[in-house]
Amino acid sequence: MTQHLATVTSGGGLPTSTGTQPGWWREAVIYQVYPRSFADSNGDGMGDLEGIRSRLPYLKELGVDAVWLSPFYASPQADAGYDVADYRAIDPMFGSLHDADAVIREAHELGLRIIVDLVPNHCSDQHEWFKQALREGPGTPLRERFHFRPGRGADGSEPPNDWESIFGGPAWTRVPDGEWYLHLFAPEQPDFNWEHPAVQDEFRSILRFWLDLGADGFRIDVAHGLVKAPGLPDLGRDEQLKLLGNQVLPFFDQDGVHEIYRSWRTVLDEYAGDRIGVAEAWTPSADRTALYLRPDELHQAFNFHYLNTGWDADALRATIDESLDAMRPVGAPTTWVLSNHDVVRHVTRYGGGAQGLARARAAALLMLALPGSAYVYQGEELGLPEVVDLPDEVRQDPSFFKANGQDGLRDGCRVPIPWSGDQAPYGFGSGGSWLPQPAEWAGLSVAAQTGDPASTLELYRSALRIRRERAELGAGDAVEWLPAPEGVLAFRRGEFVCTVNTTGAPVRLPAPGTVLLASGDLAEPDVLPADTAVWWKG
C-alpha cells in the first residue's frame, strides 16, 4: 500500500546564498544518495528513508551542502524506482511520506538541502493513467497522454518506427488491441506524450507538491528526452543506442524541451529559498547542454563530457576550458562529476587497484578545485571500486537481461556502502544487503577510515573543509592555467594553486607555495609524484 500525506509541509529556512555569489547552488557540493544502498533501518536488506535520516549527521560532517536522493516513489521497481507508479507517494520499501518529511526537516536543521529525483520522460506501466489507457482502448483520451500508434505492415505487426530501447530491443511494445506504445527504456516504462496539456499540468502540480513539502530542488531524469521529433521519424540506421552517449537522435535533445523548462522555472521561482532544477541532459556538446541553463530555464546540468574524459592532462584541460566557455554566456555554473549510479565507479575506470585509487584521489582534488558545483556519488569518498564479479542471480539492472550491447553492469556501482565492522553488511543494516558486498570492503568502511590521515575519507573531509574556508574555491567561472610539463595540469585561482600529475612517473615542478593538501605522499616539495594532485597556498 502506498501512502499519501497532503497536509505535511516543511519550510526550508536556509540561507539563500553561500560563498561569494548569489545562489547556494552555484558553488555547492552535492552528495548523491542511492536510497537502496545507503543505510537500512529495519533490517530487510534494503536501504530506506529512515536509514538516510539517521546518517545525515555523517553528511554534515563530511562537509557537503546538499543531498540528492535518487527515486523513492511508489514503484514496481522494474528499473530500481525509475518506473514511477505514483509521484506523490513513497514506496513502502523506503518508508512513508512522513519519513520523507522527516528527512527534509532534519536535513534543513543541519543546514543541508534536499534535491529529489524527478522522472518526467516516462512512468510505470502500473501508473493509473497508463492502466486506464489500456482499459479504454484506441482513440480514447488517456491514450493521448502516451505515444500509442498503430503498427506498420499489412496486419500492423511491425513496430511504428525503427527506434530501439536504451535497454535493448524495439522501443515499442504491442498491446492486445493491436496498438503499440513507445518506451525508450524498459517495456514497463511507457513514455509520456509531452505535447499533451494534461501531462504538462500534472508535472507542474507534482513540482508544487514536493516544493510545498520543503524540497530544495529537483534532479530531472532524462531531461533531454521529453520531446520527440514530429512524426516520430525513423532513425534510419542500425545502431545500438547508448544510455550515456552523445548521438544526435530524433527523441533526445529536441528544442521543444526548453519551453517545458521555462514553465518549470516559473514554478520554482514562486518559492523562496533558491529552489533549483538540475538537468540530466546527455547532449552532443557542451554548447547544447548550456541551452538548458539559460536564465529562464534550469539552474544546473550534469557535466557528462567531463565524466567521460580520460585520465589525460591535455584532454582534461580541453574539457575544462570547453565546459567553462559553454556555461559563461548563459551565466550558469559549470558542474563537475566523476561517478553516479549509472556508470562504472571512477576508481575502476581509472585502472583499478592502487593505480586507480591514486588517480581517483587526485581526480577528486582536481574536481573540487574547479569553479562551479561538484557532485559526489555515495561511497566515492571511501574510494570504493566497482564490484565487477556480482553473480548473475543477484543482478537487477534491466540492461543486464538484454542482449543489447550495453555492459549491464550498473549493479556494480550500486552495491550498499560499508559503514563499520569486519563482516558484511558492514553496518549497512542488521539483515544483510540486497547486493553482496566484497570482503575487502571491511577496510574501506567509514569507521575504518575515520581518523586515518592517509584514508580517502579524511582526504575528502579535508578537501571540503578547505573548499569552504577559501573563498576562491568554487567561485567564479575561470581558471588561470600555469606553465607545466607535459602530462601535468597547473592552474591558479587567486592565491590558490592546484597541480595534477596524470603521468605514471614523478615530475619535477617548482613548488608554487605552501602545501595545503595532497592526494599522495610528497617526499620532496618540488617533485610531483605520479597520479597525484596537490593544493597549494601561493
C-alpha positions as CSV (number, residue, x, y, z in Angstrom):
1,M,0.0,0.0,0.0
2,T,1.3,3.4,-0.8
3,Q,0.8,6.4,1.5
4,H,-0.2,9.9,0.8
5,L,0.3,12.9,3.0
6,A,-1.3,16.0,1.6
7,T,-1.1,18.1,4.7
8,V,2.6,17.8,5.7
9,T,4.7,20.8,4.8
10,S,8.3,21.8,5.6
11,G,9.8,25.2,5.3
12,G,13.4,25.5,4.3
13,G,14.5,28.4,6.4
14,L,18.0,28.1,5.0
15,P,20.3,30.8,3.7
16,T,19.8,31.7,0.1
17,S,23.4,32.0,-0.8
18,T,26.8,30.7,0.0
19,G,30.3,31.8,-0.8
20,T,30.7,34.9,-2.9
21,Q,27.9,34.7,-5.4
22,P,24.1,34.7,-5.0
23,G,22.5,31.3,-5.2
24,W,23.7,28.5,-2.9
25,W,23.8,26.1,-5.9
26,R,26.5,28.0,-7.8
27,E,29.3,26.7,-5.6
28,A,27.6,23.8,-3.8
29,V,29.0,20.3,-3.3
30,I,26.0,17.9,-3.7
31,Y,26.1,14.3,-2.5
32,Q,24.1,11.7,-4.3
33,V,22.3,9.2,-2.1
34,Y,21.1,6.0,-3.8
35,P,18.4,5.1,-1.2
36,R,18.5,1.3,-1.8
37,S,22.2,1.2,-0.9
38,F,22.9,3.9,1.7
39,A,21.5,2.7,5.1
40,D,18.9,0.1,6.1
41,S,17.0,1.0,9.3
42,N,14.7,-2.0,9.5
43,G,16.9,-5.0,8.7
44,D,15.2,-6.0,5.4
45,G,18.5,-5.7,3.4
46,M,17.2,-2.6,1.6
47,G,18.2,1.0,2.3
48,D,15.3,3.3,3.3
49,L,14.5,6.9,4.2
50,E,14.8,6.4,8.0
51,G,18.3,5.0,7.3
52,I,19.1,8.1,5.3
53,R,17.8,10.3,8.1
54,S,20.0,8.6,10.7
55,R,23.1,9.2,8.6
56,L,22.5,12.9,7.8
57,P,25.0,13.9,10.6
58,Y,27.7,12.0,8.7
59,L,27.0,14.0,5.5
60,K,27.0,17.2,7.5
61,E,30.4,16.2,9.0
62,L,31.7,15.3,5.6
63,G,31.1,18.9,4.5
64,V,28.6,18.7,1.6
65,D,26.0,21.4,1.0
66,A,23.1,19.4,-0.3
67,V,21.9,15.8,-0.8
68,W,20.3,14.5,-3.9
69,L,18.0,11.5,-3.3
70,S,17.5,9.0,-6.2
71,P,13.9,7.9,-6.6
72,F,11.9,6.6,-3.6
73,Y,8.5,6.8,-5.1
74,A,5.8,4.1,-5.3
75,S,7.1,1.8,-8.0
76,P,7.1,-1.9,-9.1
77,Q,10.9,-1.5,-9.2
78,A,11.3,-2.7,-12.8
79,D,14.1,-0.2,-13.1
80,A,15.1,0.4,-9.5
81,G,12.4,3.1,-9.0
82,Y,12.8,4.9,-12.2
83,D,9.5,3.4,-13.2
84,V,7.2,5.5,-11.1
85,A,3.6,4.4,-10.4
86,D,2.7,7.4,-8.1
87,Y,4.8,10.6,-7.9
88,R,3.2,11.7,-4.7
89,A,3.6,8.5,-2.7
90,I,6.6,6.7,-1.2
91,D,7.2,3.1,-1.9
92,P,6.7,1.1,1.3
93,M,10.2,-0.5,0.8
94,F,11.6,3.0,1.6
95,G,9.1,4.1,4.2
96,S,6.3,6.7,4.2
97,L,5.7,10.3,3.3
98,H,6.1,11.1,6.9
99,D,9.6,9.6,6.6
100,A,10.4,11.8,3.6
101,D,9.2,14.8,5.5
102,A,11.4,13.9,8.4
103,V,14.5,13.6,6.1
104,I,13.8,17.1,4.7
105,R,13.2,18.7,8.1
106,E,16.2,17.2,9.7
107,A,18.4,18.0,6.8
108,H,17.3,21.6,7.0
109,E,18.0,21.7,10.7
110,L,21.6,20.5,9.9
111,G,22.0,23.2,7.2
112,L,21.7,20.7,4.4
113,R,19.4,21.0,1.4
114,I,17.5,18.1,-0.3
115,I,17.1,17.6,-4.0
116,V,14.6,14.9,-5.1
117,D,14.8,12.9,-8.3
118,L,12.0,13.6,-10.8
119,V,11.3,11.2,-13.7
120,P,9.2,13.0,-16.3
121,N,10.1,11.2,-19.5
122,H,8.3,8.0,-18.6
123,C,6.3,6.4,-15.8
124,S,5.5,2.8,-14.7
125,D,3.1,0.7,-16.7
126,Q,1.3,0.5,-13.3
127,H,0.7,4.2,-13.2
128,E,-3.1,4.8,-13.1
129,W,-3.1,6.8,-16.3
130,F,-1.5,4.0,-18.2
131,K,-3.6,1.3,-16.8
132,Q,-6.7,3.3,-17.6
133,A,-5.4,4.0,-21.2
134,L,-5.0,0.2,-21.7
135,R,-8.6,-0.4,-20.5
136,E,-10.1,2.4,-22.6
137,G,-8.6,1.2,-25.9
138,P,-7.6,3.0,-29.1
139,G,-8.6,6.6,-29.8
140,T,-9.5,7.4,-26.2
141,P,-8.3,10.5,-24.3
142,L,-5.9,8.7,-21.9
143,R,-4.0,7.1,-24.7
144,E,-3.2,10.6,-26.0
145,R,-1.1,11.2,-22.9
146,F,1.3,8.5,-24.1
147,H,2.7,7.6,-27.5
148,F,0.2,4.9,-28.8
149,R,0.4,4.2,-32.5
150,P,-0.8,1.6,-35.0
151,G,1.8,-0.8,-36.3
152,R,3.3,-1.0,-39.7
153,G,2.8,-3.7,-42.2
154,A,-0.4,-5.1,-43.7
155,D,-1.5,-6.5,-40.3
156,G,0.1,-3.9,-38.1
157,S,2.5,-6.4,-36.7
158,E,5.6,-4.3,-37.2
159,P,6.6,-1.5,-34.8
160,P,5.6,2.0,-35.8
161,N,9.3,3.0,-36.4
162,D,12.8,1.6,-36.1
163,W,13.6,3.1,-32.7
164,E,15.4,0.8,-30.2
165,S,15.1,0.9,-26.5
166,I,18.1,2.0,-24.4
167,F,17.8,-1.4,-22.7
168,G,17.7,-3.3,-26.0
169,G,15.1,-4.5,-28.5
170,P,12.4,-2.3,-30.1
171,A,11.3,0.8,-28.3
172,W,7.7,-0.3,-28.9
173,T,5.5,-2.9,-27.3
174,R,2.2,-4.1,-28.8
175,V,-0.9,-4.4,-26.6
176,P,-3.7,-6.9,-27.1
177,D,-5.9,-4.5,-29.1
178,G,-3.2,-4.2,-31.7
179,E,-1.7,-0.7,-30.9
180,W,1.9,-0.2,-29.9
181,Y,3.2,2.2,-27.2
182,L,6.6,3.8,-27.0
183,H,9.1,3.1,-24.3
184,L,12.7,4.4,-24.7
185,F,13.7,2.3,-21.7
186,A,12.1,-0.9,-20.4
187,P,8.6,-2.0,-21.6
188,E,7.4,-1.3,-18.1
189,Q,8.3,2.4,-18.6
190,P,5.9,4.0,-21.1
191,D,7.0,7.4,-22.4
192,F,4.7,10.4,-21.7
193,N,3.5,12.5,-24.6
194,W,4.6,15.9,-23.6
195,E,2.6,17.6,-26.3
196,H,-0.5,16.8,-24.2
197,P,-1.5,19.7,-21.9
198,A,-2.6,17.3,-19.2
199,V,0.9,15.9,-18.9
200,Q,2.4,19.4,-18.5
201,D,-0.2,20.4,-15.9
202,E,0.3,17.2,-13.9
203,F,4.0,17.7,-13.6
204,R,3.7,21.3,-12.6
205,S,1.4,20.0,-9.9
206,I,4.0,17.4,-8.9
207,L,6.7,20.1,-8.6
208,R,4.5,22.1,-6.3
209,F,3.7,19.0,-4.1
210,W,7.4,18.4,-3.4
211,L,8.2,22.1,-3.1
212,D,5.4,22.5,-0.6
213,L,7.0,19.6,1.4
214,G,10.2,21.6,1.5
215,A,12.3,20.1,-1.3
216,D,15.1,22.5,-2.4
217,G,15.1,21.3,-6.0
218,F,14.9,18.5,-8.5
219,R,17.3,16.4,-10.4
220,I,15.5,15.8,-13.7
221,D,16.0,12.3,-15.1
222,V,16.4,12.1,-18.9
223,A,15.8,15.8,-19.1
224,H,16.8,15.7,-22.8
225,G,14.2,13.1,-23.7
226,L,10.7,14.6,-23.1
227,V,10.0,15.9,-26.6
228,K,10.2,13.7,-29.7
229,A,10.7,14.9,-33.3
230,P,7.4,15.5,-35.1
231,G,6.1,12.4,-36.8
232,L,8.4,10.1,-34.8
233,P,10.7,9.6,-37.9
234,D,12.8,6.5,-38.4
235,L,16.3,6.7,-37.0
236,G,17.5,5.2,-40.3
237,R,20.4,3.3,-39.1
238,D,21.2,0.1,-37.3
239,E,22.9,1.3,-34.2
240,Q,22.6,0.3,-30.6
241,L,21.6,3.3,-28.5
242,K,23.6,4.3,-25.5
243,L,22.1,5.4,-22.2
244,L,25.2,7.6,-21.7
245,G,26.0,8.7,-25.2
246,N,26.0,11.8,-27.3
247,Q,24.4,10.7,-30.5
248,V,22.1,13.1,-32.4
249,L,18.7,11.4,-32.2
250,P,15.1,12.3,-33.0
251,F,14.0,11.5,-29.5
252,F,16.7,13.3,-27.5
253,D,17.7,16.9,-27.1
254,Q,14.8,18.3,-29.2
255,D,14.4,22.0,-29.0
256,G,10.8,21.7,-27.7
257,V,12.1,20.6,-24.2
258,H,13.1,24.2,-23.5
259,E,9.6,25.5,-23.4
260,I,8.8,22.9,-20.7
261,Y,11.7,24.0,-18.5
262,R,10.7,27.6,-18.9
263,S,7.3,26.8,-17.4
264,W,9.0,24.8,-14.6
265,R,11.3,27.7,-13.8
266,T,8.2,29.9,-13.3
267,V,7.1,27.3,-10.7
268,L,10.5,27.2,-9.0
269,D,10.7,30.9,-8.8
270,E,7.3,31.1,-6.9
271,Y,9.1,29.6,-3.9
272,A,11.5,31.3,-1.5
273,G,15.0,29.8,-0.9
274,D,16.5,29.4,-4.3
275,R,14.8,26.1,-5.4
276,I,16.6,24.7,-8.3
277,G,16.3,22.3,-11.3
278,V,19.2,20.1,-12.3
279,A,19.2,18.5,-15.8
280,E,20.4,15.0,-16.6
281,A,20.9,16.0,-20.2
282,W,23.1,13.9,-22.4
283,T,23.7,16.2,-25.4
284,P,26.1,16.1,-28.3
285,S,28.2,19.1,-27.0
286,A,28.7,21.3,-24.0
287,D,27.1,24.2,-26.0
288,R,23.9,22.1,-26.4
289,T,23.9,21.4,-22.6
290,A,24.2,25.2,-22.0
291,L,20.8,25.8,-23.7
292,Y,19.1,24.1,-20.7
293,L,20.6,26.7,-18.4
294,R,19.6,29.9,-19.9
295,P,18.4,32.4,-17.3
296,D,14.7,31.4,-17.6
297,E,15.3,27.7,-17.6
298,L,17.1,25.3,-15.3
299,H,20.0,26.1,-12.9
300,Q,22.5,23.3,-13.4
301,A,23.2,20.4,-15.7
302,F,25.4,17.4,-15.2
303,N,28.7,17.7,-17.0
304,F,28.9,14.3,-18.6
305,H,31.5,15.5,-21.0
306,Y,33.8,15.9,-18.0
307,L,32.8,12.5,-16.6
308,N,33.7,10.8,-19.9
309,T,37.1,12.4,-20.2
310,G,40.0,10.1,-19.5
311,W,42.9,10.5,-17.2
312,D,45.0,12.6,-19.5
313,A,46.1,16.2,-18.9
314,D,45.5,17.5,-22.4
315,A,42.1,16.0,-22.6
316,L,41.1,17.2,-19.1
317,R,42.3,20.8,-19.8
318,A,40.4,20.9,-23.1
319,T,37.2,19.6,-21.4
320,I,37.6,22.1,-18.5
321,D,38.0,25.0,-20.9
322,E,35.1,23.9,-23.1
323,S,32.9,23.4,-20.1
324,L,33.6,26.8,-18.6
325,D,33.4,28.6,-22.0
326,A,30.0,27.0,-22.7
327,M,28.4,28.0,-19.4
328,R,29.7,31.5,-19.4
329,P,27.3,33.0,-22.0
330,V,24.3,31.7,-20.1
331,G,25.6,32.7,-16.7
332,A,25.3,29.2,-15.3
333,P,27.8,27.5,-13.1
334,T,29.7,24.5,-14.5
335,T,29.2,21.2,-12.7
336,W,31.8,18.5,-12.2
337,V,31.1,14.9,-11.6
338,L,33.2,11.7,-11.6
339,S,30.7,8.9,-10.8
340,N,27.0,8.2,-10.4
341,H,24.5,5.3,-10.2
342,D,24.7,4.7,-14.0
343,V,28.4,4.5,-14.6
344,V,31.4,2.4,-13.5
345,R,32.9,3.9,-10.4
346,H,35.9,6.0,-11.3
347,V,38.4,4.1,-9.2
348,T,37.8,1.2,-11.6
349,R,37.5,3.4,-14.7
350,Y,40.9,4.8,-13.9
351,G,42.6,1.4,-13.9
352,G,41.5,-0.2,-10.6
353,G,43.8,-1.3,-7.8
354,A,46.4,1.0,-6.3
355,Q,46.8,3.0,-9.5
356,G,43.0,3.5,-9.9
357,L,42.7,4.7,-6.3
358,A,45.6,7.1,-6.7
359,R,44.1,8.6,-9.8
360,A,40.7,8.8,-8.2
361,R,42.1,10.7,-5.2
362,A,43.9,13.1,-7.5
363,A,40.8,13.5,-9.6
364,A,38.8,14.4,-6.5
365,L,41.1,17.3,-5.7
366,L,41.1,18.4,-9.3
367,M,37.3,18.4,-9.4
368,L,36.9,20.2,-6.0
369,A,39.4,22.9,-7.1
370,L,37.4,23.9,-10.2
371,P,34.9,26.8,-10.3
372,G,31.3,25.8,-10.0
373,S,29.4,23.0,-8.3
374,A,30.7,19.4,-7.7
375,Y,28.7,16.2,-7.3
376,V,29.9,13.3,-5.1
377,Y,28.4,9.9,-5.5
378,Q,27.9,7.9,-2.3
379,G,31.0,5.8,-1.5
380,E,33.4,7.7,-3.7
381,E,34.6,9.5,-0.6
382,L,35.5,6.0,0.7
383,G,37.5,5.1,-2.5
384,L,35.1,2.3,-3.3
385,P,35.8,0.4,-6.6
386,E,33.2,-1.0,-8.9
387,V,32.1,-4.5,-7.9
388,V,32.7,-6.4,-11.1
389,D,32.1,-10.0,-10.0
390,L,28.4,-10.0,-8.9
391,P,26.7,-13.4,-9.5
392,D,24.2,-13.3,-12.3
393,E,21.4,-14.4,-10.0
394,V,21.6,-11.2,-7.9
395,R,21.6,-8.7,-10.8
396,Q,18.7,-6.3,-11.2
397,D,19.8,-3.9,-13.9
398,P,17.3,-4.2,-16.8
399,S,20.1,-3.8,-19.3
400,F,21.9,-6.9,-18.0
401,F,19.0,-9.0,-19.1
402,K,19.0,-7.7,-22.7
403,A,21.4,-8.8,-25.4
404,N,21.8,-5.2,-26.5
405,G,25.5,-4.2,-26.3
406,Q,25.1,-2.4,-23.0
407,D,27.5,-3.6,-20.4
408,G,24.7,-4.3,-18.0
409,L,26.9,-3.6,-15.0
410,R,25.1,-0.8,-13.3
411,D,24.5,-3.0,-10.3
412,G,28.3,-2.9,-9.7
413,C,28.2,0.8,-8.7
414,R,25.0,0.3,-6.6
415,V,26.3,-2.2,-4.0
416,P,25.5,-1.0,-0.5
417,I,28.2,1.1,1.1
418,P,30.1,-0.1,4.2
419,W,29.8,1.8,7.5
420,S,31.5,-0.3,10.1
421,G,32.6,-3.8,11.2
422,D,34.7,-6.5,9.7
423,Q,31.9,-8.6,8.2
424,A,29.2,-7.9,5.7
425,P,26.9,-6.0,5.7
426,Y,29.4,-3.7,7.4
427,G,26.8,-1.7,9.4
428,F,24.5,-1.1,6.4
429,G,21.8,-2.8,8.4
430,S,21.0,-5.8,10.5
431,G,19.6,-8.1,7.8
432,G,22.3,-8.4,5.1
433,S,22.2,-6.3,1.9
434,W,20.3,-6.6,-1.4
435,L,23.6,-6.9,-3.3
436,P,26.6,-8.7,-1.8
437,Q,29.5,-6.6,-0.6
438,P,33.1,-7.7,-1.1
439,A,35.1,-8.9,1.8
440,E,37.8,-6.3,1.2
441,W,35.3,-3.5,2.0
442,A,35.8,-4.0,5.7
443,G,39.0,-1.9,5.3
444,L,37.1,0.8,3.4
445,S,34.3,1.4,5.8
446,V,33.5,4.8,7.3
447,A,34.6,3.5,10.8
448,A,37.9,2.0,9.4
449,Q,38.8,5.2,7.6
450,T,37.7,7.8,10.2
451,G,40.7,9.4,11.9
452,D,43.3,7.8,9.5
453,P,45.0,10.8,7.8
454,A,46.0,8.6,4.8
455,S,42.4,7.5,4.1
456,T,40.3,8.6,1.2
457,L,37.5,9.7,3.6
458,E,39.8,12.0,5.5
459,L,41.1,13.4,2.2
460,Y,37.6,14.3,1.2
461,R,36.8,15.8,4.6
462,S,39.9,17.9,4.4
463,A,39.3,19.0,0.9
464,L,35.7,20.0,1.6
465,R,36.8,21.9,4.7
466,I,39.4,23.8,2.8
467,R,37.0,24.5,0.0
468,R,34.6,26.1,2.5
469,E,37.3,28.2,4.0
470,R,38.9,29.5,0.8
471,A,36.6,32.0,-1.0
472,E,38.2,31.5,-4.4
473,L,37.3,27.8,-4.5
474,G,34.0,27.1,-6.2
475,A,33.6,30.8,-7.0
476,G,34.0,32.4,-10.4
477,D,33.9,30.9,-13.9
478,A,37.6,30.7,-15.0
479,V,41.0,29.3,-14.1
480,E,44.4,30.7,-14.9
481,W,46.5,28.0,-16.5
482,L,50.2,28.0,-15.5
483,P,53.1,26.6,-17.4
484,A,53.6,22.9,-16.7
485,P,55.5,19.9,-18.0
486,E,53.7,17.5,-20.4
487,G,51.1,15.4,-18.6
488,V,50.7,17.9,-15.8
489,L,47.9,20.4,-15.1
490,A,48.6,23.5,-13.1
491,F,46.3,26.4,-12.5
492,R,45.8,29.4,-10.2
493,R,42.7,30.7,-8.6
494,G,43.6,33.8,-6.6
495,E,46.2,32.7,-4.1
496,F,45.3,29.1,-4.5
497,V,47.2,26.8,-6.9
498,C,46.4,23.2,-8.0
499,T,48.8,20.9,-9.7
500,V,48.0,17.5,-11.0
501,N,50.3,14.9,-12.5
502,T,48.4,12.5,-14.8
503,T,51.5,10.6,-15.8
504,G,52.8,7.3,-14.5
505,A,56.1,8.9,-13.3
506,P,57.2,11.6,-10.9
507,V,57.6,15.1,-12.5
508,R,59.9,17.8,-11.2
509,L,57.9,21.0,-10.8
510,P,58.9,24.1,-8.7
511,A,56.7,24.3,-5.6
512,P,54.3,27.3,-6.1
513,G,53.8,27.8,-2.4
514,T,52.9,26.0,0.8
515,V,51.2,22.7,0.6
516,L,47.5,22.8,1.8
517,L,46.6,19.2,0.8
518,A,48.0,16.4,-1.3
519,S,46.3,13.3,-2.7
520,G,49.5,11.3,-2.2
521,D,52.8,11.4,-0.3
522,L,55.2,14.2,-1.1
523,A,58.8,13.2,-0.5
524,E,60.2,16.4,-2.0
525,P,58.2,19.6,-2.4
526,D,59.5,20.2,-5.9
527,V,58.7,16.7,-7.1
528,L,55.1,15.9,-8.0
529,P,54.6,12.1,-7.7
530,A,52.8,10.0,-10.4
531,D,49.0,10.3,-10.4
532,T,49.0,12.9,-7.6
533,A,47.3,16.2,-7.1
534,V,48.4,18.9,-4.7
535,W,46.7,22.1,-3.4
536,W,49.0,25.0,-2.6
537,K,48.7,28.3,-0.9
538,G,50.6,30.6,-3.4
